[in-house]
Amino acid sequence: MKKSRAVLLACLVSALALPGLSKAETGTLTWNAVTTYNDGTPIESNVYIMYNMYWTSDAGLSADSLRPVVSSAVQTTYTFDPDLAGMPRGTTFYLTGETVLSTGVKSSLSPAISSSLPNLSELFIGCPPSLNEGESGVCTATALWSNGSMTPVLPTWSGGSPYASIGADGVLTATMVSGDQPAMVTADYTFAGVTRTTSATVMIVDLSVVTIMEPKNVNVSGPLAESPSQPIRLAWDPVGIYTDGTPIPSGAIVDYSAYWTTDSTLSESSLMPLASSTLSLSVYFDPLVQGMKRNQRVYFTTRAKDSTGKKSHLSASIPWKVSNSGLSSPSNGRIRKN
């Protein structure tokens, strides 16, 4: 007897790429090839096998809710733009598919798989906190998505005037200044109709006033198993020169201060100390003890000072999401009779 139905043997697999440097996000659907009827007999060699893939917001896969992703595909993978396909952001949608033979026979829909696309939540930018007059530095931008991931993006840059100019590539070039001058830099980024804007202040340094260089390569790591009571470490490189390039004398003492803040511009009034006048190149801390809230976005920065009192500008900020919950309190308490 002629077989009446083809069957889609394997579930769909969806791989939706996170947004990257371009504003276009791609997704890829893959599935296993169908080669038999539902009783296990092979599909005839002269019959063409094609696939229709759909998305829907209805977990029940009602026929009138199905919207096409690809139709009459002969391959078993397909790359597409979720936004052009109309897939909603920030909510769950479902993917399904069917096999179609050139004889007109169709399979039933495959079991639905769920997926979702993140929304643009926040935009963070990183610029050098200070820049010598006549020199250039690079500003970068990072997007935070509703699924908690962070990726670099290319925003629209503006600002800096009159003490600096910034190009479309994020390169900030300082003008000559008389005395240190603040330059405000702004970034705008739009994705899927959502726009986020943020700013940072860069201090343009007058080189006629020599001071100590700021710490470089500031980094945060942890939790650290060897230090459970202070599980996070902030570290930085030693400072050995002044802003004019001359070395700090060997007998001079350099100490450091470290701070955290929720202000991406590192305003002085917002800085909360992690360490003050320490000779160490790192500091250990517990986020909860410091008053950082779980899942809060904070920024770390440091400053150097020599024994003559010369202070550096703040180091470049390090964004960090507070994910450490600290030590657990005692639990399962009980009294036992002796």
C-alpha positions in Angstrom: 0.0 0.0 0.0 1.3 3.5 -0.8 2.5 5.3 2.3 0.3 8.3 3.0 2.5 10.4 5.3 6.2 11.4 5.7 7.4 12.0 9.2 9.9 14.5 10.6 12.2 12.2 12.6 14.2 14.6 14.7 13.5 17.7 16.7 14.7 21.1 15.5 17.7 22.6 17.0 17.9 26.4 17.2 21.1 28.4 17.5 20.5 32.1 17.8 23.8 34.1 17.8 24.2 36.9 20.3 24.5 40.4 18.9 28.1 41.3 17.9 29.8 44.3 16.3 27.2 44.7 13.6 23.6 45.6 14.2 22.4 42.5 12.3 21.9 39.4 14.4 21.6 36.0 12.7 20.0 32.8 13.9 20.5 29.3 12.5 17.9 26.5 12.4 19.2 22.9 11.9 17.3 19.6 11.7 17.9 16.0 10.7 17.2 14.8 7.2 14.0 12.8 6.7 14.5 9.6 4.5 11.7 7.3 5.5 7.9 7.1 5.8 6.4 6.7 9.2 6.4 2.9 8.9 10.2 2.9 8.3 10.2 2.2 4.6 12.5 4.5 2.5 11.2 7.4 0.5 11.5 6.7 -3.2 14.6 8.0 -4.9 12.6 9.9 -7.5 10.7 11.8 -4.9 12.0 15.2 -3.8 12.1 16.0 -0.1 11.6 19.6 1.1 11.1 21.3 4.5 9.0 24.2 5.8 10.1 25.8 9.0 7.9 28.1 11.1 7.9 30.2 14.3 4.9 31.1 16.5 4.1 32.6 19.8 1.6 29.8 20.4 3.0 26.9 22.3 0.1 24.8 20.9 1.3 25.4 17.3 -2.2 26.4 16.0 -2.2 26.5 12.2 -3.3 30.2 12.0 -0.4 31.3 14.3 2.4 29.8 12.2 4.7 32.3 10.5 7.3 31.0 7.9 11.0 31.1 8.5 11.9 29.2 5.3 9.7 27.3 2.8 10.5 24.5 0.4 14.1 24.2 1.7 16.1 21.2 0.4 18.9 21.7 2.9 18.8 20.8 6.6 20.1 24.1 7.9 19.0 27.7 7.4 20.4 31.0 8.6 18.1 34.0 9.0 17.6 37.4 10.6 15.2 37.0 13.6 14.1 40.7 13.4 13.3 40.5 9.7 11.3 37.3 10.4 9.3 39.2 13.0 10.3 37.2 16.0 9.5 39.1 19.2 12.2 40.2 21.6 12.1 39.7 25.3 9.4 37.0 25.1 9.4 33.2 24.4 8.5 32.0 20.9 8.4 28.5 19.4 10.0 26.8 16.4 8.6 23.9 14.4 8.7 22.4 11.0 7.3 19.9 8.5 8.5 17.6 5.7 6.9 18.0 2.3 7.3 15.6 -0.6 7.1 16.4 -4.3 4.1 14.1 -4.4 2.3 16.5 -2.1 2.5 14.4 1.0 3.2 16.3 4.2 4.3 15.2 7.7 2.8 16.4 10.9 4.6 19.3 12.7 7.7 18.5 14.7 7.6 19.0 18.4 8.0 22.7 19.3 11.2 24.0 20.7 11.2 27.3 22.6 13.6 30.1 22.1 13.9 33.8 22.9 15.9 36.9 21.7 17.4 39.3 24.2 16.6 43.0 24.4 19.1 45.8 24.7 19.2 46.7 28.4 22.1 49.0 29.0 25.1 50.5 27.3 28.5 50.9 29.0 31.5 52.8 27.6 35.2 52.6 28.5 37.4 55.6 27.9 40.8 56.5 29.4 40.0 58.6 32.5 42.7 61.0 31.4 44.5 61.8 28.2 47.6 63.9 27.7 47.1 67.0 25.5 47.9 66.4 21.9 47.6 62.6 22.3 44.9 60.1 21.3 43.1 57.2 23.1 40.4 54.8 22.3 36.9 54.7 23.7 35.0 51.4 23.5 31.3 50.5 24.1 29.7 47.3 25.5 26.0 46.4 25.4 24.3 44.5 28.3 21.5 42.3 27.0 18.3 41.2 28.9 19.7 37.7 29.1 22.7 39.0 31.1 25.3 38.7 28.3 27.6 41.5 27.4 29.1 42.1 23.9 31.1 44.9 22.3 29.2 47.2 19.9 29.9 50.1 17.6 27.8 53.1 18.9 27.5 56.6 17.5 30.1 58.8 19.3 29.8 62.5 20.0 31.2 65.2 22.3 34.7 65.9 23.5 34.6 69.6 22.4 36.3 72.0 22.9 39.1 70.0 24.5 39.0 66.9 22.4 37.4 65.4 19.3 36.1 61.8 18.8 35.8 59.9 15.5 33.3 57.3 14.4 35.8 54.6 15.4 35.9 55.8 19.0 39.4 57.4 18.8 39.5 60.4 21.1 42.1 63.1 20.3 43.0 65.8 22.8 43.7 69.4 22.0 46.3 71.5 23.7 45.0 72.9 27.0 45.9 75.4 29.6 45.4 73.5 32.9 43.7 70.2 33.1 40.2 70.2 31.4 37.3 67.7 31.4 35.9 66.5 28.1 32.5 64.8 28.0 32.1 61.9 25.6 28.7 60.4 24.7 27.7 57.2 23.0 24.3 56.2 21.5 23.5 52.7 20.4 20.2 51.5 18.8 19.2 47.8 18.4 15.8 46.5 17.3 14.2 49.9 18.0 15.7 50.3 21.5 18.2 53.1 22.1 20.6 53.5 25.0 22.8 56.5 25.7 25.7 56.9 28.2 28.5 59.3 28.8 32.0 59.4 30.3 34.3 62.2 31.3 37.9 62.2 30.2 40.4 64.6 31.8 42.7 66.3 29.3 46.0 66.7 31.0 48.2 69.8 30.7 51.7 68.4 30.4 53.3 71.5 31.8 52.1 70.2 35.2 54.0 67.0 35.9 52.4 64.4 38.2 52.7 60.6 38.7 51.2 58.3 36.1 48.0 56.4 37.0 48.1 52.6 37.5 47.6 50.4 34.4 46.1 47.0 33.7 43.6 47.1 36.5 41.8 43.8 36.7 39.3 42.0 38.9 39.2 38.3 39.6 37.3 35.8 41.8 35.7 34.3 43.7 39.0 32.9 45.0 38.8 29.6 46.8 41.9 30.3 48.8 40.4 33.3 50.4 36.7 32.5 51.1 36.2 35.5 53.5 37.5 38.0 50.9 36.7 36.2 47.7 37.3 39.0 45.1 40.7 40.5 44.2 41.4 43.8 42.5 45.0 44.1 41.2 47.1 46.6 39.1 50.6 47.1 37.8 53.1 49.2 39.7 53.7 52.8 38.7 57.3 53.8 38.0 57.2 57.0 36.0 55.9 60.5 35.9 53.6 61.9 33.2 56.5 63.5 31.4 58.2 60.0 31.1 60.9 60.5 33.7 61.3 57.6 36.2 60.3 57.9 39.8 63.5 58.0 42.0 64.4 54.6 43.5 64.2 56.0 47.0 60.7 57.4 46.5 57.7 55.5 48.0 54.6 55.0 45.8 51.3 54.0 47.5 47.9 53.3 46.0 44.2 53.8 46.6 41.4 51.7 45.1 37.8 52.6 44.8 34.4 51.3 43.6 31.4 53.3 42.4 28.1 52.9 40.5 28.9 56.0 38.5 30.5 55.1 35.1 31.9 58.7 34.9 33.9 58.1 38.1 32.9 61.3 39.7 35.0 62.0 42.8 32.0 62.3 45.1 30.8 58.8 44.1 34.0 56.9 44.9 33.9 54.5 47.8 37.3 53.2 49.0 38.4 49.6 48.9 42.0 50.5 50.0 43.8 53.7 51.0 47.5 54.4 50.8 48.5 50.8 50.5 51.9 49.7 49.3 50.3 46.5 47.9 49.4 46.0 44.2 46.1 44.3 45.0 43.2 44.4 47.4 40.9 41.6 48.5 37.2 42.3 49.4 33.8 40.9 49.9 31.2 42.6 47.7 28.4 42.3 50.2 30.5 43.7 53.1 31.4 46.7 50.8 27.7 47.4 50.3 27.5 46.1 46.7 24.1 44.6 45.8 23.8 41.3 44.0 23.7 41.7 40.2 24.5 45.4 40.5 26.8 47.0 37.9 29.8 48.7 39.5 33.1 50.2 38.4 36.6 49.9 39.8 39.4 52.4 39.6 42.7 53.1 41.3 45.1 56.1 41.9 48.8 56.3 42.7 50.6 58.8 44.9 54.3 59.3 45.5 56.1 60.4 48.7 56.2 64.0 47.6 52.4 64.1 47.5 52.0 64.0 43.7 48.7 62.2 42.9 47.9 60.5 39.6 44.6 60.8 37.8 42.2 57.9 38.2 42.9 54.7 36.2 40.6 53.5 33.5 37.4 52.1 35.0 36.7 48.4 35.1 33.0 47.5 34.8 31.9 44.5 36.8 28.6 42.8 37.6 28.3 41.8 41.3 27.5 38.0 41.2 29.2 36.9 44.4 26.6 36.2 47.1 29.2 36.1 49.9 29.3 33.5 52.7 26.1 31.7 53.6 24.6 32.1 57.0 24.1 29.1 59.3 21.1 27.0 58.4 19.1 24.0 59.5 19.6 24.9 63.2 18.1 22.5 65.8 18.4 21.6 69.5 19.1 18.0 70.5 18.3 16.7 73.9 21.2 15.0 75.7 
